[in-house]
C-alpha cells in the first residue's frame, strides 16, 4: 500500500471521506498528537486500527467528533460533563460517559462506557466534518512507540499500512488529551494532560485521580507500556543527577552513544555531555517531549531521562508520559 502525505484541502478531504466510507484508515492532526482515524460505527474499520498499530485488543479507543456534533447522540451526559464541555471544549479534554451503544462495541472493548473528544485543531474539525461519522482514533503510531506530533512521525511508523496522512503541521500541545471519567458524581482523571486537576475542579467543584489501574482498561494510557523510544533508556530523579552523570560516562565506556533528555536547569549542569533540553516552562516541556524522544532515538542508542520540572500542573501529564517512556515508575 502506498502512503500519501497531503496538505488539508478540498481534494485531500474528499479522498479522506472516501477512504473512511470504504472502511479505511486516515491519519489526521489534532492539537495534541496525530490520530489514526476510522469509522467508529464499522466493526471491520475499528479492527483495522488495532491491526495497523499492533494495539492490544482490550485497550479502548477515543471517538472524535467536530464541535457542532451533538454528543448526546452517543452518550448520556451528566451535569458536570455539561459544565466542562462549556468551559473546555473544543480542546484537549476527553470525557468518558455511559454509552448509548451507537458505535462499534470494539471501540470500548465491550464496556458500557465511551470516551469522546472534540479536538480544537481546525484541520481536525475539517476532517471530522468531511468524514460525516464519529471517528475512532488512537495516536497514529505503532503501539508502544513514541506518540507522533508531525505527519512525518506518522509516516515513519505507518508507511505502507495506511493510505493517507493529512498534514496539519506540528501539534502545539504535544501530549495526549486529559481523559476524565464523568460517569459518577465526582469526575475522575484517568490520564493527566493539558486540562489539569485544578482546571477541572474549578468548574466541576470536585475532582479525583484514578486510584487503581487494575481491572478493565477504561482509557488509553492507563495500563500498557507507552511512548517508548527505540533505544536503551534509564530514568533518574533530579536529586540523583550525579548518578545519572556516572551512568552517562559508564555508557560511553561500554561503547554506547548516550544522550540526556532534560529541562533547561538540568541541561545547564551537563557541560561537555550531549543532551536535548525540552525548555523550562510546562508548556515547552509538553510541546517538545515526543519530538525530543524521536530525535534522540535516531542518533543515539542510550537515552538518559532526568525528571522534568516546569511551572504548572501540566507537569503531571508530561511526567506521566516521560517516566513511562524512560522505563521508570509513575
Secondary structure as UniProt FT lines:
FT   STRAND          4..7
FT   HELIX           10..21
FT   TURN            22..23
FT   STRAND          26..28
FT   STRAND          35..39
FT   TURN            40..41
FT   HELIX           43..53
FT   TURN            57..58
FT   STRAND          62..64
FT   TURN            67..68
FT   HELIX           71..73
FT   STRAND          75..76
FT   HELIX           79..88
FT   STRAND          93..99
FT   TURN            105..110
FT   STRAND          113..117
FT   HELIX           122..131
FT   STRAND          135..139
FT   TURN            143..144
FT   HELIX           151..158
FT   TURN            160..161
FT   STRAND          164..167
FT   STRAND          178..181
FT   STRAND          188..191
FT   HELIX           197..204
FT   STRAND          208..209
FT   TURN            220..221
FT   STRAND          232..236
FT   HELIX           238..240
FT   HELIX           241..253
FT   TURN            254..255
FT   STRAND          258..262
FT   HELIX           264..267
FT   TURN            268..269
FT   TURN            271..272
FT   STRAND          275..277
FT   HELIX           282..299
FT   STRAND          302..306
FT   HELIX           314..325
FT   TURN            326..327
//
